């Protein structure tokens, strides 16, 4: 079993659960810090990088008891953002793997705030992660990286749809989704929904 230290977006528990494919209740997590490092925002996207900074402390969470499959899923997700793992010693004395960006890949632009990211990007990132992890075991990291701009666009559309307002006459009928099949993925993505819906008489469709 392995331990990882997360200093960025994977501190957001809903996102971590999506990437790992299991609930927070099954995850051992605690606050920790990495000495002589700082977490910085990057110009290229809504996520941070970590850099050496003598005398400073990078705050984050230590997640323990991760399986080989957990690591594979995490590497698949983080691989799209050009990060690799290194083993580091934390302030608590624990040793943990930490994701570091490829050299000169991102442009640091100042402090990064988890709270601000959660408020602005948290929901969108979770929707995007659901699609990304749906490709685990089916597509390579490089393939997903090329698709990611459109994945993020689709995620933004889902956030906007959830926040939309309907007229007073809009019916709020019940819909039950049996399964969702991804039947096409490239520049666009097409999902096939197998569902039943509530009729005007209150019965459900076949």
MOKA-V912586 format. One record per residue. N is the residue number from 1. RES is the residue in three letters. OMEGA is omega as a letter, one per 40 degrees, with the letter a starting at -180 (999 if undefined). NEAR is the number of other C-alpha atoms within 12 Angstrom. Layout:
n-><N	N>
res-><RES	RES>
omega-><OMEGA	OMEGA>
near-><NEAR	NEAR>
This chain:
n-><1	2	3	4	5	6	7	8	9	10	11	12	13	14	15	16	17	18	19	20	21	22	23	24	25	26	27	28	29	30	31	32	33	34	35	36	37	38	39	40	41	42	43	44	45	46	47	48	49	50	51	52	53	54	55	56	57	58	59	60	61	62	63	64	65	66	67	68	69	70	71	72	73	74	75	76	77	78	79	80	81	82	83	84	85	86	87	88	89	90	91	92	93	94	95	96	97	98	99	100	101	102	103	104	105	106	107	108	109	110	111	112	113	114	115	116	117	118	119	120	121	122	123	124	125	126	127	128	129	130	131	132	133	134	135	136	137	138	139	140	141	142	143	144	145	146	147	148	149	150	151	152	153	154	155	156	157	158	159	160	161	162	163	164	165	166	167	168	169	170	171	172	173	174	175	176	177	178	179	180	181	182	183	184	185	186	187	188	189	190	191	192	193	194	195	196	197	198	199	200	201	202	203	204	205	206>
res-><UNK	UNK	UNK	UNK	UNK	UNK	UNK	UNK	UNK	UNK	UNK	UNK	UNK	UNK	UNK	UNK	UNK	UNK	UNK	UNK	UNK	UNK	UNK	UNK	UNK	UNK	UNK	UNK	UNK	UNK	UNK	UNK	UNK	UNK	UNK	UNK	UNK	UNK	UNK	UNK	UNK	UNK	UNK	UNK	UNK	UNK	UNK	UNK	UNK	UNK	UNK	UNK	UNK	UNK	UNK	UNK	UNK	UNK	UNK	UNK	UNK	UNK	UNK	UNK	UNK	UNK	UNK	UNK	UNK	UNK	UNK	UNK	UNK	UNK	UNK	UNK	UNK	UNK	UNK	UNK	UNK	UNK	UNK	UNK	UNK	UNK	UNK	UNK	UNK	UNK	UNK	UNK	UNK	UNK	UNK	UNK	UNK	UNK	UNK	UNK	UNK	UNK	UNK	UNK	UNK	UNK	UNK	UNK	UNK	UNK	UNK	UNK	UNK	UNK	UNK	UNK	UNK	UNK	UNK	UNK	UNK	UNK	UNK	UNK	UNK	UNK	UNK	UNK	UNK	UNK	UNK	UNK	UNK	UNK	UNK	UNK	UNK	UNK	UNK	UNK	UNK	UNK	UNK	UNK	UNK	UNK	UNK	UNK	UNK	UNK	UNK	UNK	UNK	UNK	UNK	UNK	UNK	UNK	UNK	UNK	UNK	UNK	UNK	UNK	UNK	UNK	UNK	UNK	UNK	UNK	UNK	UNK	UNK	UNK	UNK	UNK	UNK	UNK	UNK	UNK	UNK	UNK	UNK	UNK	UNK	UNK	UNK	UNK	UNK	UNK	UNK	UNK	UNK	UNK	UNK	UNK	UNK	UNK	UNK	UNK	UNK	UNK	UNK	UNK	UNK	UNK>
omega-><a	i	i	i	i	a	a	a	a	i	i	a	i	i	i	i	i	a	a	a	i	a	i	a	i	a	i	a	i	i	i	i	i	a	i	i	i	i	a	i	i	a	a	a	a	a	a	i	i	a	i	i	a	i	i	a	i	i	i	i	i	i	a	i	a	a	i	i	i	a	i	i	i	i	i	a	a	a	i	a	i	i	i	a	i	i	a	i	a	a	a	a	i	i	a	i	a	i	i	i	i	a	i	a	a	a	a	a	i	a	i	a	i	a	i	i	i	a	a	a	a	a	a	a	i	i	i	a	i	i	i	a	i	a	i	a	a	a	i	i	a	i	a	i	i	a	a	i	i	i	a	i	i	i	i	i	i	i	a	a	a	a	a	i	a	i	a	a	a	i	i	a	a	i	i	a	i	i	i	i	i	a	i	i	i	i	i	i	a	i	i	a	i	a	i	a	a	i	i	a	i	i	i	i	i	999>
near-><15	25	31	42	42	40	38	39	43	35	32	30	30	26	32	36	26	29	37	34	28	19	15	19	11	18	25	20	24	21	22	27	30	37	24	20	26	29	35	33	27	25	17	16	23	28	38	38	41	41	32	19	15	12	11	17	22	33	29	34	34	35	35	25	20	26	20	14	19	29	29	23	30	38	30	32	43	37	29	30	32	25	27	24	25	18	18	26	22	30	23	19	13	23	22	31	30	37	34	34	29	20	14	13	18	24	20	24	19	17	21	27	28	28	14	17	25	24	15	18	26	29	28	31	40	33	28	32	37	27	34	45	36	27	30	30	17	16	21	22	27	20	23	33	23	20	25	31	23	21	34	31	21	29	27	23	19	21	21	15	13	14	12	10	10	11	8	7	8	8	14	14	17	16	19	16	17	13	12	15	17	18	12	12	25	19	17	17	22	16	16	15	16	16	17	17	21	18	15	12	9	13	13	16	17	13>
